Amino acid sequence: MQKTKAVTALQTALTGMKVDLAEHLPTLRNGKLGQKLRAFIKAGLADELVDQEVRTVTDFIRTLEDRNTYTQKSN
């Protein structure tokens, strides 16, 4: 259930919506989900999504949240 909520929150954030991903960070960093996200980040794909270099799951999540918060305030 936690993984489903975390993935749903991440998917929502990736659409540009403001979502509190911090509460899901432990789940996003853990297990196979965390491994997949780390591989995604290591391949440089996350950089393209947030328009800056990120190297950890935590960096990716925080940068994505910051981007969405700024975008929501600008609109």
Secondary structure, DSSP 8 states (H G I E B T S, - for coil): -HHHHHHHHHHHHHTT-----GGGHHHHHSHHHHHHHHHHHHTTHHHHHHTS---SHHHHHHHHHHHHHHHHHH-
